[in-house]
Amino acid sequence: MTLVSGASVVITGGSTISRLPAPILVIGNGVLFGIPVPLCIFLLCGVGLSLILSRTVFGFSLYMLGTNSEATRYAGINNARTLLGVYLLSSFLASIAGVIMMARFNSAKADYGQSYLLVTILAAVLGGTSATGGYGKVIGVIFAIIMLQMLASGLNLLGVDPFFAIAMWGAILLFVMTLNHFLRRRA
């Protein structure tokens, strides 16, 4: 990640591209039937991902791989192919997020997404996704994202320092992962 991020900054010279065409700006700021376009895209991606994970052989293979990679291999599932599919799907979803972010800010820069790394991990863990793999539901992550957004908006309205909010998210992540660890050990 650091290699690619550094290469992106070197290639672009760290400059920001701005003043994007109006059709691109609609993706980040438009409204479709009274619903913001980014929310429509988010819901479509959530439903699509949920269907892929719950109703396809790929989704089943992915959950199996996360649970026990050795058993998955003995079951005849190609682990390398499943992992490649995960990376491709993840890259596709990341590119959608990047386009929305670019359209929303009317600019693009190589390191814009850096500040969202902790939040994405936190949303996944709060949403019930196992850090060790094998379990997780899209709906749980969606609820976690909604909760985190409400928390961020509330802190913003209260005038809390944004850096304190980031530190608080890190503390929440550590707390939840520690709690999950002890609950798993107890079970």
Backbone torsions as a table, in degrees:
resi	resn	phi	psi	omega
1	MET	NA	-45.2	-179.2
2	THR	-65.6	-38.2	178.2
3	LEU	-61.3	-49.1	-178.3
4	VAL	-66.8	-41.8	178.9
5	SER	-62.2	-46.1	178.3
6	GLY	-62.6	-42.9	178.3
7	ALA	-62.4	-38.1	178.7
8	SER	-63.6	-41.3	179.4
9	VAL	-67.8	-40.1	179.5
10	VAL	-65.3	-44.7	-177.9
11	ILE	-64.0	-42.0	-178.4
12	THR	-85.9	-8.0	-177.4
13	GLY	70.9	14.6	179.8
14	GLY	73.4	9.6	-177.2
15	SER	-83.8	162.5	179.9
16	THR	-106.6	133.6	174.6
17	ILE	-94.5	130.0	-178.9
18	SER	-137.0	-178.4	-177.7
19	ARG	57.7	64.5	179.8
20	LEU	-80.2	158.4	179.8
21	PRO	-64.4	151.5	-177.1
22	ALA	-56.6	-40.1	179.6
23	PRO	-61.2	-30.0	177.9
24	ILE	-74.4	-37.6	-178.8
25	LEU	-64.1	-27.1	178.2
26	VAL	-62.1	-33.7	-179.8
27	ILE	-60.3	-38.2	-176.9
28	GLY	-95.0	-20.9	-173.0
29	ASN	-129.6	-2.2	-176.8
30	GLY	-79.0	170.9	179.2
31	VAL	-129.7	134.8	179.8
32	LEU	-123.7	112.0	-177.0
33	PHE	54.8	39.2	178.7
34	GLY	81.3	1.1	-179.4
35	ILE	-112.5	131.8	178.5
36	PRO	-58.2	137.2	-178.4
37	VAL	-56.8	-42.1	178.0
38	PRO	-59.5	-36.0	177.7
39	LEU	-67.5	-39.5	177.0
40	CYS	-60.9	-44.9	179.3
41	ILE	-63.9	-42.7	178.6
42	PHE	-59.2	-46.7	-179.3
43	LEU	-65.6	-41.2	177.2
44	LEU	-62.0	-43.7	178.3
45	CYS	-64.8	-41.1	179.1
46	GLY	-62.4	-46.5	179.2
47	VAL	-65.4	-44.7	179.8
48	GLY	-61.2	-44.9	179.8
49	LEU	-66.0	-39.6	177.9
50	SER	-62.0	-42.4	178.3
51	LEU	-65.7	-41.5	178.8
52	ILE	-61.1	-45.0	-176.5
53	LEU	-73.6	-29.8	-174.7
54	SER	-100.3	-17.0	-172.1
55	ARG	-128.8	12.7	179.3
56	THR	-124.9	160.1	176.0
57	VAL	-63.6	-37.1	178.0
58	PHE	-59.4	-45.7	179.3
59	GLY	-62.0	-43.8	177.7
60	PHE	-62.4	-43.1	178.8
61	SER	-62.9	-37.9	-179.8
62	LEU	-65.6	-46.0	177.2
63	TYR	-62.6	-40.2	178.2
64	MET	-63.8	-43.7	-179.5
65	LEU	-61.3	-39.7	178.7
66	GLY	-68.9	-29.4	-179.1
67	THR	-77.0	-49.6	-177.8
68	ASN	-158.6	102.0	-175.6
69	SER	-65.9	-34.0	179.9
70	GLU	-67.7	-45.2	178.0
71	ALA	-64.4	-35.6	178.8
72	THR	-63.4	-41.9	179.2
73	ARG	-63.4	-42.2	178.8
74	TYR	-69.3	-22.7	178.2
75	ALA	-79.6	-3.1	175.9
76	GLY	93.2	12.8	179.2
77	ILE	-92.1	134.1	-179.9
78	ASN	-78.7	101.1	-177.4
79	ASN	-61.3	-41.2	-178.6
80	ALA	-63.5	-41.1	179.4
81	ARG	-66.8	-40.4	178.4
82	THR	-64.4	-44.3	177.9
83	LEU	-63.0	-39.8	176.9
84	LEU	-61.3	-42.3	177.1
85	GLY	-61.3	-39.9	177.9
86	VAL	-63.2	-45.6	-179.4
87	TYR	-64.9	-39.5	178.2
88	LEU	-65.4	-44.7	179.2
89	LEU	-63.8	-43.3	178.4
90	SER	-62.2	-42.6	178.6
91	SER	-64.4	-40.4	178.4
92	PHE	-61.7	-47.0	179.8
93	LEU	-66.6	-37.0	177.2
94	ALA	-65.0	-37.8	178.7
95	SER	-67.9	-36.3	175.3
96	ILE	-62.6	-45.2	177.9
97	ALA	-61.5	-39.5	178.8
98	GLY	-64.7	-40.4	178.2
99	VAL	-66.2	-41.9	178.1
100	ILE	-62.8	-44.2	-179.7
101	MET	-63.6	-43.6	179.3
102	MET	-61.8	-44.4	-179.5
103	ALA	-69.1	-34.9	-179.1
104	ARG	-69.2	-40.3	-178.2
105	PHE	-90.0	-7.9	-176.3
106	ASN	56.4	34.1	177.3
107	SER	-163.3	165.1	178.3
108	ALA	-140.9	138.9	177.4
109	LYS	-146.2	148.3	-172.8
110	ALA	-59.8	-30.0	-174.4
111	ASP	-110.4	22.2	-179.4
112	TYR	-61.0	-36.7	-174.0
113	GLY	-81.1	-5.5	-176.6
114	GLN	-56.5	-38.3	-174.9
115	SER	-72.7	-10.5	-177.3
116	TYR	-97.5	-1.8	-176.9
117	LEU	-61.4	-49.0	-179.2
118	LEU	-63.7	-40.9	-177.8
119	VAL	-64.7	-38.0	-179.9
120	THR	-67.6	-40.6	177.5
121	ILE	-65.6	-43.2	179.2
122	LEU	-61.1	-43.9	179.7
123	ALA	-62.8	-41.2	179.7
124	ALA	-64.8	-44.9	-178.4
125	VAL	-68.5	-44.5	177.8
126	LEU	-63.9	-30.1	-179.8
127	GLY	-76.4	-1.4	176.3
128	GLY	97.5	5.4	178.2
129	THR	-74.0	130.5	-179.6
130	SER	-73.0	130.8	178.5
131	ALA	-66.8	-24.4	179.2
132	THR	-91.0	-6.3	176.2
133	GLY	98.4	165.1	174.0
134	GLY	95.6	-14.1	-179.9
135	TYR	-147.4	143.2	176.6
136	GLY	162.0	145.2	178.4
137	LYS	-127.0	142.9	-179.5
138	VAL	-63.0	-40.7	-177.3
139	ILE	-62.3	-36.1	176.7
140	GLY	-63.4	-41.3	179.2
141	VAL	-67.5	-38.6	178.4
142	ILE	-62.5	-44.4	177.4
143	PHE	-63.5	-37.8	178.3
144	ALA	-65.1	-39.6	178.2
145	ILE	-63.9	-42.5	178.2
146	ILE	-62.0	-43.9	179.5
147	MET	-62.7	-44.9	179.7
148	LEU	-64.7	-37.8	178.5
149	GLN	-66.7	-40.1	176.7
150	MET	-63.8	-41.1	177.8
151	LEU	-62.7	-45.6	-179.9
152	ALA	-64.0	-41.9	179.2
153	SER	-65.7	-41.6	178.4
154	GLY	-63.0	-44.2	178.4
155	LEU	-64.5	-37.0	178.5
156	ASN	-65.3	-43.4	178.6
157	LEU	-64.3	-32.4	178.7
158	LEU	-79.4	-6.9	178.8
159	GLY	78.0	23.5	179.2
160	VAL	-73.5	140.6	179.0
161	ASP	-56.3	129.2	-179.0
162	PRO	-59.0	-31.2	179.1
163	PHE	-69.6	-33.7	175.0
164	PHE	-65.6	-38.3	178.0
165	ALA	-61.8	-41.7	178.5
166	ILE	-64.3	-42.6	177.6
167	ALA	-62.9	-38.1	179.0
168	MET	-66.0	-39.6	177.2
169	TRP	-62.3	-41.0	176.9
170	GLY	-61.7	-41.6	178.2
171	ALA	-65.1	-40.1	177.5
172	ILE	-62.4	-43.0	179.2
173	LEU	-60.6	-47.3	178.7
174	LEU	-61.7	-42.7	179.7
175	PHE	-61.8	-48.2	-177.6
176	VAL	-65.4	-42.2	179.7
177	MET	-66.1	-38.8	176.9
178	THR	-65.4	-44.4	177.8
179	LEU	-60.7	-45.1	177.8
180	ASN	-61.0	-40.3	179.5
181	HIS	-61.1	-47.7	-178.7
182	PHE	-69.6	-34.2	177.4
183	LEU	-67.6	-37.9	177.3
184	ARG	-67.0	-42.1	179.0
185	ARG	-63.8	-39.0	-179.5
186	ARG	-67.4	-38.2	180.0
187	ALA	-70.5	NA	NA
